[in-house]
Amino acid sequence: MRSLAGLIVVIVTATFYLYLLSYFLPPGPQLLKHKHEEDTGKSSGEDNPQRDISSRLKFPSDLEELKEISELLQFYKTEHTGYVLLLFCSAYLYKQAFAIPGSSFLNILAGALFGTWYGLLLTCVLTTVGATLCFLLSKAFGKQTIVRLFPEKVAMLQRKVEENRSSLFFFLLFLRFFPMSPNWFLNMTSPILNIPVTLFFMAVFIGLMPYNFICVQTGSMLSRISSLDDLFSWSVVLKLILIACVALLPGALIRKYSTQRLHLDDLEPNRLSQDKKDR
C-alpha cells in the first residue's frame, strides 16, 4: 500500500509540473502583437490568446494533431528555443517514465522540430533516460504488482535471462530489436530480472536507435511535405526505403548472432497489449 501511495505522489507531482510548464507560456510574437493592439486601443477579438494556445498543447493522438502541435511549437521555437526544448523533453520523459503509449508521435515531432541528427540524438537520450526512470520507479514501487499481474510472463523472461546470462547484453539487444514483449513491459520487469541498470541503459540506447531514426527522419520529411502527393513522390519513397534498409541492418546482425549464441526457444511473439507498446 505504501508503494502504491508513493507512486501516486510521483505521478501527481510530475503531472502538475507538466501542467504548469504548458500553461504559463512565455509571450510569443502573436501575444506581443495582441499586447500592442491593446496598448493602441485596438482589439483582435481574442480575449486571452495565451490561454488559447496553452489549451492546444497536448499529447498528439493522430497525424492531424501532430501537425498542429508541430506548427505551434515551430512558431514558439523562433523566439523561445530553450522553452520548446524543455517542454518537449519534459513531455517525452513523462511518457516514457510512466509507460504511456504514443511516444512514436513524439519521435516524429522531434524530427519536425529539431531536424534529423539533433532529433535522433535527443530522442535516443530521452528514450534511454525515460526508460531508466521507468526501471527505477518499478524497482521502488512496482515489483510486487507486476509479478502479481503477469506471473507467467515474468517467470518466462526470468528463465530466459538466466539461460543467457553469459551473453546478457546481446540478449537485451535482441529483445529491443525484435520485441517478444513490449518495451514498456521490459522496462518495468528488468529490475525484477536482476538486470544491472548500466547494462539496461546501454541496451535501450543502442537497441532503440534504429526505430528512433526511422521516426525522426519521417518527421523531418513530413515537416517539408505540404500534401499527400508529396508524400508518395518517388524521391520520398526511395528515401524511406533507404532509411528502412539502414535501420534494419543492426537488427539483422543481432539476429545472426542470436541464432548462434542465444537461447530463444520458448520466446513467443508479443502477446501483451500492442497498443500499449512504448517505442
N, C-alpha and C positions, 0 to 999 in steps of 0.2 A: 504493500500500500504506500509505503514511504517512497519507493522508487517511482510509482505512478505519479505521486504528488510532485516529486522533483522534476519529472519530465514535463508535466503540465506547466510548472513555473517557467521552465526554459522556453517552451513553445510560446506561452503568453508574452514573455519578455521580448523574444525575437520578433513576434508579430507586431507588438506595439512599436518597437524600434523601426520596423519596415514601414509601418503606417505613418509615423512621424516624418520619416525621410521622404516619403512620396507626397505627403500633404503640405509640408512647409517648403514649397519650391522657391528657388531664387528667381528674381524677376527676369524673364526673358524679353526679347525685343518687342513681342506683342504686348506684354504687360507694361513696358516702358512707354509704348505708344499710347496705351489706354490712359496711363497717368498723365501724359502730356495733354491728351484731349480733355481730361478733367480740369487740368490747370488752365486751359484756354477757354473753358466753358462749353466745349463740345462733348458729345456723348456718342459712343459707338453702339449703344443698345445692349451692352454686356455688363451686368451688374457686378459680377466677380469672375473675371476671366481666369484668375489663378486657381480658384476652386474648381472651375470647369475643367481646366487642364489636369489638375491633380486627380479628378474623378476618372479620367481616361487612362490613368496609369494602372494597369492590372496585368496579371499573367495572361499572355495570349493563349487562346484555345483553338484557333484556326488561322489560316493564312491571311484572311482579311484583317483580323485583329492584329496580327503580327505586322502587317504592312502599315497599319495606322500608328501603332506604337513606335515603329521604326522611324516614320516620318516625324513624329512628335519629338523623339529623342535626338534625331538629327538636327532638328530646329534648336533644341536646347544646347546641343553639343557645340554649336557655333560660338557661344559665349561662356558656357559652363561645362567644359570638358571634364573637369575634376568631379563635378556633381554627377554627371551622367555615368562616369566610371564607377563612382561609389555606389550609386543606385543599382547599376547593373550587377556589380559584384555582390552586393548585399542580397539582392533578389535571387541570384544564382546559388549562393551558399545556403540560403533559406530552403530552396527546393531540394538541394542535394542532402543537406543535413537531416531533413525530416522526411526523406524518401517520397517526395511529392512528384507524381509523373508530369511529363511535359518539358523536361529540360532540353529536348531537341529543338524546340522553338527558340529557346534562349541561345543555343548554339548558332542557329541561323541568324538570330538578331545580332550576335557578336560579329558575324561576318559582314552584315549590312552596316554596322556602326563603326567597326574598327579595321575592316579590311581582312584579307586572308591570313597574313602571317601574324599580325598583332592579335587578331581574333583567335587564331589557333593557339598561340602561347597562352592567352588569357583563359580560354576555355579549358585547356589541359591543366593549368594550375588550379582553376576554380573547381573543376571536376574532382581533382585529387584531394584538395583541401576539404571540399564538401563531403566527399565520401569518407574521409578520415574523421570528420566531425560526426558523421552518422555512426561510424565504427565506435567512437568514444562514447557517444550517447547510448548506444546499445550496450556497451560494456558497463556503463554506470547505472543504467535504468532498466534495460530491456531483456536481459538474458533469460530469465525465468519465463517471461511472457512468450518469447519467440519459441523456446523449447516446447512450451505447452501448446502453442498454436500449430506448430509444424514439426511434430516429433519425428515422423518418418523421414522427412526431407533433411532435417538436421542430422539425423543418425547416418543417412546415406553419405552426406557430404563429409561428416566426421571420418567415416571409414575410408573414403577416397583420399582425404588429406593425409591420413596416417600411411596409406599404401604408397603415396607419392611424396613422403616427407623428404626423401633424398633429392628430389627434383621439384621441390615445392614452388619455387619461383616460376618455372615453366608451366607447372600445373595451373597456377593462378593466372598466368598469361593466357593459357588455353581457355579457361573459364570466361575471361573477358572478351577474347576474340570470338569464341563460339559458346555463348551463354546457355548452359543447360539449366541454369536458374537465373532469374532476372537480377540485374546489378544491385537493385535496392536490397534484395534478399541476401546477396553475397556480402554487401556492406554490413548488414545487421548481424549476420551469423559468423563473420570472421573472428570476432573476439571469443565466441563460444568454441570455435575450432582451434583456438590457441595459435592463431597466425600472428607472427610479430608485426607490429604496426609499421615498422620501416619496410618490411617486405611487402606488406599490403599497399603502402603508399606508392612504391615503385611500380608494382604490378598494375595499379589503376592508371598511373600516369602514362605508362607505355602502352598498356593493353587497350585503352580507350582513345588513343591518339588517332588511329585511322577513322574511327567513327566521328570524332570531333572534326577532323579535317574535311570529311565529306559535307557535314552540316555547315561548317563555317564557309567553305568555298561556295556552297549553294547559296548561302545568304549574301555573300559578296557579289555573286552573279545576279541574284534577284533584285538587289538594290539598283542595278543598272538596267533592269528589264521593265518596260512600260506596258507591255501587252503579252497575251498568251502566244501570239505569233512569234514574238522574240524568243520565248522560252523554247519553242520547238524548231528553231533555226538549226541548220546543220552545224554551225560553229559551236553553238551551245551544247548540242547533243554530243558532238565529238569530244568536247572538253569534259563533259560529265563522264563519258566512257573512260577517258584517260585518268580522271580523278579516281574512279572506281578501281581501275587496274592498279594504280599506285597504292591505294589504301588496302587492297586485298593481298598485296604481296607479303607483308609481315605475317598475316594470318595463314597464308599458305606455308610459309617456313615453319611456323609454330605447329601447324597441323602435321607436317612431315616429321618433325621432331617428336611430337606426341605419340604418333603411331609406333615409334621405335622404343621410346623410353618410358612413357607414362602408362599407368593402369587406369583404363577408362571403361572397363567392361560394363559396369552397372549404371553408368550415366545415361539418362534418358533426356529427350528434348524437354525444354522448359514447360512445366505444367502449371506453374503459378501464374496468376493473372497477368497476361501480357500487357494489358492496358495500364498496369502499374509499373511497367519496366522503366527504370531510370537511365537514361543514356544508353 
